[in-house]
């Protein structure tokens, strides 16, 4: 739960920065959000969630 919330906040900030400073139109953002909802409800959704969870575990084990 905490990882998905952190990822959602990070991606939300990234989308805002792209919209504000890179000139991405609002329509592109809406289409990408709709595609994300569609993708998460498909059969690929659990695989994507597992991959993101594995990346989060890998990053948490890194020591700088």
mmCIF file of the N, C-alpha and C atoms, coordinates in Angstrom:
data_MODEL
# 
_entry.id   MODEL 
# 
loop_
_atom_site.group_PDB 
_atom_site.id 
_atom_site.type_symbol 
_atom_site.label_atom_id 
_atom_site.label_alt_id 
_atom_site.label_comp_id 
_atom_site.label_asym_id 
_atom_site.label_entity_id 
_atom_site.label_seq_id 
_atom_site.pdbx_PDB_ins_code 
_atom_site.Cartn_x 
_atom_site.Cartn_y 
_atom_site.Cartn_z 
_atom_site.occupancy 
_atom_site.B_iso_or_equiv 
_atom_site.pdbx_formal_charge 
_atom_site.auth_seq_id 
_atom_site.auth_comp_id 
_atom_site.auth_asym_id 
_atom_site.auth_atom_id 
_atom_site.pdbx_PDB_model_num 
ATOM 1   N N  . UNK A 1 1  ? 0.821  -1.197 0.000   1.00 0.00 ? 1  UNK A N  1 
ATOM 2   C CA . UNK A 1 1  ? 0.000  0.000  0.000   1.00 0.00 ? 1  UNK A CA 1 
ATOM 3   C C  . UNK A 1 1  ? 0.858  1.251  0.000   1.00 0.00 ? 1  UNK A C  1 
ATOM 4   N N  . UNK A 1 2  ? 1.865  1.289  0.869   1.00 0.00 ? 2  UNK A N  1 
ATOM 5   C CA . UNK A 1 2  ? 2.711  2.474  0.952   1.00 0.00 ? 2  UNK A CA 1 
ATOM 6   C C  . UNK A 1 2  ? 3.510  2.675  -0.327  1.00 0.00 ? 2  UNK A C  1 
ATOM 7   N N  . UNK A 1 3  ? 3.928  1.567  -0.960  1.00 0.00 ? 3  UNK A N  1 
ATOM 8   C CA . UNK A 1 3  ? 4.690  1.678  -2.199  1.00 0.00 ? 3  UNK A CA 1 
ATOM 9   C C  . UNK A 1 3  ? 3.805  2.198  -3.318  1.00 0.00 ? 3  UNK A C  1 
ATOM 10  N N  . UNK A 1 4  ? 2.585  1.704  -3.424  1.00 0.00 ? 4  UNK A N  1 
ATOM 11  C CA . UNK A 1 4  ? 1.711  2.160  -4.503  1.00 0.00 ? 4  UNK A CA 1 
ATOM 12  C C  . UNK A 1 4  ? 1.305  3.617  -4.305  1.00 0.00 ? 4  UNK A C  1 
ATOM 13  N N  . UNK A 1 5  ? 1.122  4.031  -3.052  1.00 0.00 ? 5  UNK A N  1 
ATOM 14  C CA . UNK A 1 5  ? 0.800  5.428  -2.792  1.00 0.00 ? 5  UNK A CA 1 
ATOM 15  C C  . UNK A 1 5  ? 1.982  6.327  -3.134  1.00 0.00 ? 5  UNK A C  1 
ATOM 16  N N  . UNK A 1 6  ? 3.190  5.903  -2.763  1.00 0.00 ? 6  UNK A N  1 
ATOM 17  C CA . UNK A 1 6  ? 4.383  6.687  -3.084  1.00 0.00 ? 6  UNK A CA 1 
ATOM 18  C C  . UNK A 1 6  ? 4.583  6.769  -4.595  1.00 0.00 ? 6  UNK A C  1 
ATOM 19  N N  . UNK A 1 7  ? 4.368  5.660  -5.290  1.00 0.00 ? 7  UNK A N  1 
ATOM 20  C CA . UNK A 1 7  ? 4.503  5.663  -6.743  1.00 0.00 ? 7  UNK A CA 1 
ATOM 21  C C  . UNK A 1 7  ? 3.451  6.563  -7.379  1.00 0.00 ? 7  UNK A C  1 
ATOM 22  N N  . UNK A 1 8  ? 2.244  6.555  -6.858  1.00 0.00 ? 8  UNK A N  1 
ATOM 23  C CA . UNK A 1 8  ? 1.185  7.412  -7.404  1.00 0.00 ? 8  UNK A CA 1 
ATOM 24  C C  . UNK A 1 8  ? 1.514  8.885  -7.203  1.00 0.00 ? 8  UNK A C  1 
ATOM 25  N N  . UNK A 1 9  ? 2.035  9.225  -6.042  1.00 0.00 ? 9  UNK A N  1 
ATOM 26  C CA . UNK A 1 9  ? 2.407  10.625 -5.775  1.00 0.00 ? 9  UNK A CA 1 
ATOM 27  C C  . UNK A 1 9  ? 3.567  11.037 -6.672  1.00 0.00 ? 9  UNK A C  1 
ATOM 28  N N  . UNK A 1 10 ? 4.578  10.173 -6.795  1.00 0.00 ? 10 UNK A N  1 
ATOM 29  C CA . UNK A 1 10 ? 5.728  10.480 -7.637  1.00 0.00 ? 10 UNK A CA 1 
ATOM 30  C C  . UNK A 1 10 ? 5.319  10.650 -9.096  1.00 0.00 ? 10 UNK A C  1 
ATOM 31  N N  . UNK A 1 11 ? 4.479  9.754  -9.597  1.00 0.00 ? 11 UNK A N  1 
ATOM 32  C CA . UNK A 1 11 ? 4.018  9.877  -10.975 1.00 0.00 ? 11 UNK A CA 1 
ATOM 33  C C  . UNK A 1 11 ? 3.117  11.098 -11.164 1.00 0.00 ? 11 UNK A C  1 
ATOM 34  N N  . UNK A 1 12 ? 2.330  11.421 -10.154 1.00 0.00 ? 12 UNK A N  1 
ATOM 35  C CA . UNK A 1 12 ? 1.504  12.626 -10.235 1.00 0.00 ? 12 UNK A CA 1 
ATOM 36  C C  . UNK A 1 12 ? 2.339  13.887 -10.318 1.00 0.00 ? 12 UNK A C  1 
ATOM 37  N N  . UNK A 1 13 ? 3.395  13.942 -9.534  1.00 0.00 ? 13 UNK A N  1 
ATOM 38  C CA . UNK A 1 13 ? 4.305  15.097 -9.590  1.00 0.00 ? 13 UNK A CA 1 
ATOM 39  C C  . UNK A 1 13 ? 4.993  15.154 -10.945 1.00 0.00 ? 13 UNK A C  1 
ATOM 40  N N  . UNK A 1 14 ? 5.408  14.001 -11.455 1.00 0.00 ? 14 UNK A N  1 
ATOM 41  C CA . UNK A 1 14 ? 6.048  13.963 -12.769 1.00 0.00 ? 14 UNK A CA 1 
ATOM 42  C C  . UNK A 1 14 ? 5.099  14.439 -13.867 1.00 0.00 ? 14 UNK A C  1 
ATOM 43  N N  . UNK A 1 15 ? 3.855  14.021 -13.817 1.00 0.00 ? 15 UNK A N  1 
ATOM 44  C CA . UNK A 1 15 ? 2.866  14.463 -14.809 1.00 0.00 ? 15 UNK A CA 1 
ATOM 45  C C  . UNK A 1 15 ? 2.654  15.966 -14.705 1.00 0.00 ? 15 UNK A C  1 
ATOM 46  N N  . UNK A 1 16 ? 2.583  16.502 -13.477 1.00 0.00 ? 16 UNK A N  1 
ATOM 47  C CA . UNK A 1 16 ? 2.412  17.948 -13.308 1.00 0.00 ? 16 UNK A CA 1 
ATOM 48  C C  . UNK A 1 16 ? 3.594  18.716 -13.887 1.00 0.00 ? 16 UNK A C  1 
ATOM 49  N N  . UNK A 1 17 ? 4.794  18.239 -13.616 1.00 0.00 ? 17 UNK A N  1 
ATOM 50  C CA . UNK A 1 17 ? 5.996  18.917 -14.131 1.00 0.00 ? 17 UNK A CA 1 
ATOM 51  C C  . UNK A 1 17 ? 6.015  18.870 -15.652 1.00 0.00 ? 17 UNK A C  1 
ATOM 52  N N  . UNK A 1 18 ? 5.672  17.726 -16.234 1.00 0.00 ? 18 UNK A N  1 
ATOM 53  C CA . UNK A 1 18 ? 5.626  17.634 -17.692 1.00 0.00 ? 18 UNK A CA 1 
ATOM 54  C C  . UNK A 1 18 ? 4.556  18.545 -18.276 1.00 0.00 ? 18 UNK A C  1 
ATOM 55  N N  . UNK A 1 19 ? 3.424  18.627 -17.613 1.00 0.00 ? 19 UNK A N  1 
ATOM 56  C CA . UNK A 1 19 ? 2.355  19.499 -18.097 1.00 0.00 ? 19 UNK A CA 1 
ATOM 57  C C  . UNK A 1 19 ? 2.755  20.965 -17.992 1.00 0.00 ? 19 UNK A C  1 
ATOM 58  N N  . UNK A 1 20 ? 3.376  21.303 -16.883 1.00 0.00 ? 20 UNK A N  1 
ATOM 59  C CA . UNK A 1 20 ? 3.704  22.702 -16.614 1.00 0.00 ? 20 UNK A CA 1 
ATOM 60  C C  . UNK A 1 20 ? 4.897  23.197 -17.431 1.00 0.00 ? 20 UNK A C  1 
ATOM 61  N N  . UNK A 1 21 ? 5.951  22.388 -17.517 1.00 0.00 ? 21 UNK A N  1 
ATOM 62  C CA . UNK A 1 21 ? 7.201  22.884 -18.086 1.00 0.00 ? 21 UNK A CA 1 
ATOM 63  C C  . UNK A 1 21 ? 7.576  22.272 -19.426 1.00 0.00 ? 21 UNK A C  1 
ATOM 64  N N  . UNK A 1 22 ? 7.072  21.123 -19.770 1.00 0.00 ? 22 UNK A N  1 
ATOM 65  C CA . UNK A 1 22 ? 7.445  20.484 -21.035 1.00 0.00 ? 22 UNK A CA 1 
ATOM 66  C C  . UNK A 1 22 ? 6.385  20.673 -22.113 1.00 0.00 ? 22 UNK A C  1 
ATOM 67  N N  . UNK A 1 23 ? 5.286  21.297 -21.760 1.00 0.00 ? 23 UNK A N  1 
ATOM 68  C CA . UNK A 1 23 ? 4.273  21.590 -22.759 1.00 0.00 ? 23 UNK A CA 1 
ATOM 69  C C  . UNK A 1 23 ? 3.404  20.416 -23.155 1.00 0.00 ? 23 UNK A C  1 
ATOM 70  N N  . UNK A 1 24 ? 3.312  19.398 -22.303 1.00 0.00 ? 24 UNK A N  1 
ATOM 71  C CA . UNK A 1 24 ? 2.427  18.276 -22.594 1.00 0.00 ? 24 UNK A CA 1 
ATOM 72  C C  . UNK A 1 24 ? 0.984  18.764 -22.441 1.00 0.00 ? 24 UNK A C  1 
ATOM 73  N N  . UNK A 1 25 ? 0.170  18.469 -23.434 1.00 0.00 ? 25 UNK A N  1 
ATOM 74  C CA . UNK A 1 25 ? -1.202 18.980 -23.383 1.00 0.00 ? 25 UNK A CA 1 
ATOM 75  C C  . UNK A 1 25 ? -2.043 18.168 -22.399 1.00 0.00 ? 25 UNK A C  1 
ATOM 76  N N  . UNK A 1 26 ? -3.111 18.776 -21.967 1.00 0.00 ? 26 UNK A N  1 
ATOM 77  C CA . UNK A 1 26 ? -4.010 18.128 -21.021 1.00 0.00 ? 26 UNK A CA 1 
ATOM 78  C C  . UNK A 1 26 ? -4.653 16.893 -21.628 1.00 0.00 ? 26 UNK A C  1 
ATOM 79  N N  . UNK A 1 27 ? -4.896 16.898 -22.924 1.00 0.00 ? 27 UNK A N  1 
ATOM 80  C CA . UNK A 1 27 ? -5.488 15.736 -23.588 1.00 0.00 ? 27 UNK A CA 1 
ATOM 81  C C  . UNK A 1 27 ? -4.564 14.523 -23.527 1.00 0.00 ? 27 UNK A C  1 
ATOM 82  N N  . UNK A 1 28 ? -3.259 14.753 -23.663 1.00 0.00 ? 28 UNK A N  1 
ATOM 83  C CA . UNK A 1 28 ? -2.312 13.639 -23.557 1.00 0.00 ? 28 UNK A CA 1 
ATOM 84  C C  . UNK A 1 28 ? -2.335 13.041 -22.156 1.00 0.00 ? 28 UNK A C  1 
ATOM 85  N N  . UNK A 1 29 ? -2.444 13.888 -21.160 1.00 0.00 ? 29 UNK A N  1 
ATOM 86  C CA . UNK A 1 29 ? -2.492 13.420 -19.777 1.00 0.00 ? 29 UNK A CA 1 
ATOM 87  C C  . UNK A 1 29 ? -3.756 12.604 -19.534 1.00 0.00 ? 29 UNK A C  1 
ATOM 88  N N  . UNK A 1 30 ? -4.880 13.067 -20.048 1.00 0.00 ? 30 UNK A N  1 
ATOM 89  C CA . UNK A 1 30 ? -6.148 12.352 -19.868 1.00 0.00 ? 30 UNK A CA 1 
ATOM 90  C C  . UNK A 1 30 ? -6.100 10.995 -20.576 1.00 0.00 ? 30 UNK A C  1 
ATOM 91  N N  . UNK A 1 31 ? -5.564 10.962 -21.790 1.00 0.00 ? 31 UNK A N  1 
ATOM 92  C CA . UNK A 1 31 ? -5.472 9.704  -22.525 1.00 0.00 ? 31 UNK A CA 1 
ATOM 93  C C  . UNK A 1 31 ? -4.562 8.720  -21.800 1.00 0.00 ? 31 UNK A C  1 
ATOM 94  N N  . UNK A 1 32 ? -3.435 9.187  -21.279 1.00 0.00 ? 32 UNK A N  1 
ATOM 95  C CA . UNK A 1 32 ? -2.532 8.300  -20.535 1.00 0.00 ? 32 UNK A CA 1 
ATOM 96  C C  . UNK A 1 32 ? -3.183 7.793  -19.252 1.00 0.00 ? 32 UNK A C  1 
ATOM 97  N N  . UNK A 1 33 ? -3.937 8.634  -18.575 1.00 0.00 ? 33 UNK A N  1 
ATOM 98  C CA . UNK A 1 33 ? -4.626 8.199  -17.354 1.00 0.00 ? 33 UNK A CA 1 
ATOM 99  C C  . UNK A 1 33 ? -5.682 7.157  -17.673 1.00 0.00 ? 33 UNK A C  1 
ATOM 100 N N  . UNK A 1 34 ? -6.452 7.363  -18.724 1.00 0.00 ? 34 UNK A N  1 
ATOM 101 C CA . UNK A 1 34 ? -7.454 6.381  -19.126 1.00 0.00 ? 34 UNK A CA 1 
ATOM 102 C C  . UNK A 1 34 ? -6.809 5.063  -19.546 1.00 0.00 ? 34 UNK A C  1 
ATOM 103 N N  . UNK A 1 35 ? -5.690 5.147  -20.242 1.00 0.00 ? 35 UNK A N  1 
ATOM 104 C CA . UNK A 1 35 ? -4.971 3.938  -20.617 1.00 0.00 ? 35 UNK A CA 1 
ATOM 105 C C  . UNK A 1 35 ? -4.466 3.201  -19.378 1.00 0.00 ? 35 UNK A C  1 
ATOM 106 N N  . UNK A 1 36 ? -4.007 3.930  -18.373 1.00 0.00 ? 36 UNK A N  1 
ATOM 107 C CA . UNK A 1 36 ? -3.560 3.308  -17.127 1.00 0.00 ? 36 UNK A CA 1 
ATOM 108 C C  . UNK A 1 36 ? -4.685 2.583  -16.416 1.00 0.00 ? 36 UNK A C  1 
ATOM 109 N N  . UNK A 1 37 ? -5.867 3.191  -16.355 1.00 0.00 ? 37 UNK A N  1 
ATOM 110 C CA . UNK A 1 37 ? -7.017 2.523  -15.741 1.00 0.00 ? 37 UNK A CA 1 
ATOM 111 C C  . UNK A 1 37 ? -7.415 1.271  -16.523 1.00 0.00 ? 37 UNK A C  1 
ATOM 112 N N  . UNK A 1 38 ? -7.403 1.371  -17.834 1.00 0.00 ? 38 UNK A N  1 
ATOM 113 C CA . UNK A 1 38 ? -7.734 0.217  -18.666 1.00 0.00 ? 38 UNK A CA 1 
ATOM 114 C C  . UNK A 1 38 ? -6.714 -0.899 -18.485 1.00 0.00 ? 38 UNK A C  1 
ATOM 115 N N  . UNK A 1 39 ? -5.441 -0.529 -18.460 1.00 0.00 ? 39 UNK A N  1 
ATOM 116 C CA . UNK A 1 39 ? -4.376 -1.512 -18.326 1.00 0.00 ? 39 UNK A CA 1 
ATOM 117 C C  . UNK A 1 39 ? -4.410 -2.197 -16.963 1.00 0.00 ? 39 UNK A C  1 
ATOM 118 N N  . UNK A 1 40 ? -4.718 -1.438 -15.920 1.00 0.00 ? 40 UNK A N  1 
ATOM 119 C CA . UNK A 1 40 ? -4.744 -2.034 -14.578 1.00 0.00 ? 40 UNK A CA 1 
ATOM 120 C C  . UNK A 1 40 ? -5.901 -3.018 -14.411 1.00 0.00 ? 40 UNK A C  1 
ATOM 121 N N  . UNK A 1 41 ? -6.969 -2.829 -15.157 1.00 0.00 ? 41 UNK A N  1 
ATOM 122 C CA . UNK A 1 41 ? -8.104 -3.750 -15.040 1.00 0.00 ? 41 UNK A CA 1 
ATOM 123 C C  . UNK A 1 41 ? -7.991 -4.934 -15.990 1.00 0.00 ? 41 UNK A C  1 
ATOM 124 N N  . UNK A 1 42 ? -6.961 -4.946 -16.832 1.00 0.00 ? 42 UNK A N  1 
ATOM 125 C CA . UNK A 1 42 ? -6.782 -6.066 -17.752 1.00 0.00 ? 42 UNK A CA 1 
ATOM 126 C C  . UNK A 1 42 ? -6.019 -7.195 -17.069 1.00 0.00 ? 42 UNK A C  1 
ATOM 127 N N  . UNK A 1 43 ? -5.739 -8.240 -17.813 1.00 0.00 ? 43 UNK A N  1 
ATOM 128 C CA . UNK A 1 43 ? -5.014 -9.382 -17.252 1.00 0.00 ? 43 UNK A CA 1 
ATOM 129 C C  . UNK A 1 43 ? -3.542 -9.072 -17.024 1.00 0.00 ? 43 UNK A C  1 
ATOM 130 N N  . UNK A 1 44 ? -3.049 -7.995 -17.589 1.00 0.00 ? 44 UNK A N  1 
ATOM 131 C CA . UNK A 1 44 ? -1.652 -7.614 -17.425 1.00 0.00 ? 44 UNK A CA 1 
ATOM 132 C C  . UNK A 1 44 ? -1.441 -6.840 -16.118 1.00 0.00 ? 44 UNK A C  1 
ATOM 133 N N  . UNK A 1 45 ? -2.501 -6.308 -15.542 1.00 0.00 ? 45 UNK A N  1 
ATOM 134 C CA . UNK A 1 45 ? -2.411 -5.484 -14.339 1.00 0.00 ? 45 UNK A CA 1 
ATOM 135 C C  . UNK A 1 45 ? -1.677 -6.120 -13.175 1.00 0.00 ? 45 UNK A C  1 
ATOM 136 N N  . UNK A 1 46 ? -2.004 -7.346 -12.786 1.00 0.00 ? 46 UNK A N  1 
ATOM 137 C CA . UNK A 1 46 ? -1.278 -7.972 -11.676 1.00 0.00 ? 46 UNK A CA 1 
ATOM 138 C C  . UNK A 1 46 ? 0.207  -8.183 -11.968 1.00 0.00 ? 46 UNK A C  1 
ATOM 139 N N  . UNK A 1 47 ? 0.554  -8.442 -13.216 1.00 0.00 ? 47 UNK A N  1 
ATOM 140 C CA . UNK A 1 47 ? 1.959  -8.622 -13.568 1.00 0.00 ? 47 UNK A CA 1 
ATOM 141 C C  . UNK A 1 47 ? 2.733  -7.312 -13.438 1.00 0.00 ? 47 UNK A C  1 
ATOM 142 N N  . UNK A 1 48 ? 2.096  -6.226 -13.835 1.00 0.00 ? 48 UNK A N  1 
ATOM 143 C CA . UNK A 1 48 ? 2.728  -4.916 -13.692 1.00 0.00 ? 48 UNK A CA 1 
ATOM 144 C C  . UNK A 1 48 ? 2.899  -4.574 -12.218 1.00 0.00 ? 48 UNK A C  1 
ATOM 145 N N  . UNK A 1 49 ? 1.894  -4.860 -11.418 1.00 0.00 ? 49 UNK A N  1 
ATOM 146 C CA . UNK A 1 49 ? 1.981  -4.597 -9.977  1.00 0.00 ? 49 UNK A CA 1 
ATOM 147 C C  . UNK A 1 49 ? 3.092  -5.423 -9.339  1.00 0.00 ? 49 UNK A C  1 
ATOM 148 N N  . UNK A 1 50 ? 3.217  -6.688 -9.739  1.00 0.00 ? 50 UNK A N  1 
ATOM 149 C CA . UNK A 1 50 ? 4.290  -7.527 -9.205  1.00 0.00 ? 50 UNK A CA 1 
ATOM 150 C C  . UNK A 1 50 ? 5.661  -7.016 -9.623  1.00 0.00 ? 50 UNK A C  1 
ATOM 151 N N  . UNK A 1 51 ? 5.784  -6.560 -10.861 1.00 0.00 ? 51 UNK A N  1 
ATOM 152 C CA . UNK A 1 51 ? 7.063  -6.023 -11.331 1.00 0.00 ? 51 UNK A CA 1 
ATOM 153 C C  . UNK A 1 51 ? 7.441  -4.757 -10.562 1.00 0.00 ? 51 UNK A C  1 
ATOM 154 N N  . UNK A 1 52 ? 6.471  -3.870 -10.338 1.00 0.00 ? 52 UNK A N  1 
ATOM 155 C CA . UNK A 1 52 ? 6.755  -2.649 -9.580  1.00 0.00 ? 52 UNK A CA 1 
ATOM 156 C C  . UNK A 1 52 ? 7.103  -2.970 -8.135  1.00 0.00 ? 52 UNK A C  1 
ATOM 157 N N  . UNK A 1 53 ? 6.464  -3.988 -7.580  1.00 0.00 ? 53 UNK A N  1 
ATOM 158 C CA . UNK A 1 53 ? 6.780  -4.408 -6.216  1.00 0.00 ? 53 UNK A CA 1 
ATOM 159 C C  . UNK A 1 53 ? 8.205  -4.963 -6.144  1.00 0.00 ? 53 UNK A C  1 
ATOM 160 N N  . UNK A 1 54 ? 8.600  -5.729 -7.133  1.00 0.00 ? 54 UNK A N  1 
ATOM 161 C CA . UNK A 1 54 ? 9.955  -6.270 -7.175  1.00 0.00 ? 54 UNK A CA 1 
ATOM 162 C C  . UNK A 1 54 ? 10.993 -5.164 -7.307  1.00 0.00 ? 54 UNK A C  1 
ATOM 163 N N  . UNK A 1 55 ? 10.704 -4.158 -8.111  1.00 0.00 ? 55 UNK A N  1 
ATOM 164 C CA . UNK A 1 55 ? 11.620 -3.018 -8.245  1.00 0.00 ? 55 UNK A CA 1 
ATOM 165 C C  . UNK A 1 55 ? 11.727 -2.267 -6.926  1.00 0.00 ? 55 UNK A C  1 
ATOM 166 N N  . UNK A 1 56 ? 10.616 -2.095 -6.235  1.00 0.00 ? 56 UNK A N  1 
ATOM 167 C CA . UNK A 1 56 ? 10.640 -1.407 -4.941  1.00 0.00 ? 56 UNK A CA 1 
ATOM 168 C C  . UNK A 1 56 ? 11.466 -2.181 -3.916  1.00 0.00 ? 56 UNK A C  1 
ATOM 169 N N  . UNK A 1 57 ? 11.353 -3.497 -3.917  1.00 0.00 ? 57 UNK A N  1 
ATOM 170 C CA . UNK A 1 57 ? 12.150 -4.312 -2.994  1.00 0.00 ? 57 UNK A CA 1 
ATOM 171 C C  . UNK A 1 57 ? 13.624 -4.199 -3.355  1.00 0.00 ? 57 UNK A C  1 
ATOM 172 N N  . UNK A 1 58 ? 13.951 -4.247 -4.644  1.00 0.00 ? 58 UNK A N  1 
ATOM 173 C CA . UNK A 1 58 ? 15.334 -4.113 -5.078  1.00 0.00 ? 58 UNK A CA 1 
ATOM 174 C C  . UNK A 1 58 ? 15.916 -2.775 -4.646  1.00 0.00 ? 58 UNK A C  1 
ATOM 175 N N  . UNK A 1 59 ? 15.156 -1.702 -4.855  1.00 0.00 ? 59 UNK A N  1 
ATOM 176 C CA . UNK A 1 59 ? 15.647 -0.369 -4.482  1.00 0.00 ? 59 UNK A CA 1 
ATOM 177 C C  . UNK A 1 59 ? 15.790 -0.212 -2.979  1.00 0.00 ? 59 UNK A C  1 
ATOM 178 N N  . UNK A 1 60 ? 14.934 -0.872 -2.217  1.00 0.00 ? 60 UNK A N  1 
ATOM 179 C CA . UNK A 1 60 ? 15.047 -0.754 -0.761  1.00 0.00 ? 60 UNK A CA 1 
ATOM 180 C C  . UNK A 1 60 ? 16.268 -1.484 -0.216  1.00 0.00 ? 60 UNK A C  1 
ATOM 181 N N  . UNK A 1 61 ? 16.796 -2.427 -0.971  1.00 0.00 ? 61 UNK A N  1 
ATOM 182 C CA . UNK A 1 61 ? 17.961 -3.187 -0.511  1.00 0.00 ? 61 UNK A CA 1 
ATOM 183 C C  . UNK A 1 61 ? 19.279 -2.523 -0.917  1.00 0.00 ? 61 UNK A C  1 
ATOM 184 N N  . UNK A 1 62 ? 19.222 -1.490 -1.739  1.00 0.00 ? 62 UNK A N  1 
ATOM 185 C CA . UNK A 1 62 ? 20.449 -0.792 -2.148  1.00 0.00 ? 62 UNK A CA 1 
ATOM 186 C C  . UNK A 1 62 ? 20.962 0.061  -0.992  1.00 0.00 ? 62 UNK A C  1 
ATOM 187 N N  . UNK A 1 63 ? 22.249 0.050  -0.823  1.00 0.00 ? 63 UNK A N  1 
ATOM 188 C CA . UNK A 1 63 ? 22.875 0.872  0.211   1.00 0.00 ? 63 UNK A CA 1 
ATOM 189 C C  . UNK A 1 63 ? 23.875 1.794  -0.459  1.00 0.00 ? 63 UNK A C  1 
ATOM 190 N N  . UNK A 1 64 ? 23.728 3.071  -0.198  1.00 0.00 ? 64 UNK A N  1 
ATOM 191 C CA . UNK A 1 64 ? 24.629 4.055  -0.809  1.00 0.00 ? 64 UNK A CA 1 
ATOM 192 C C  . UNK A 1 64 ? 25.688 4.461  0.159   1.00 0.00 ? 64 UNK A C  1 
# 
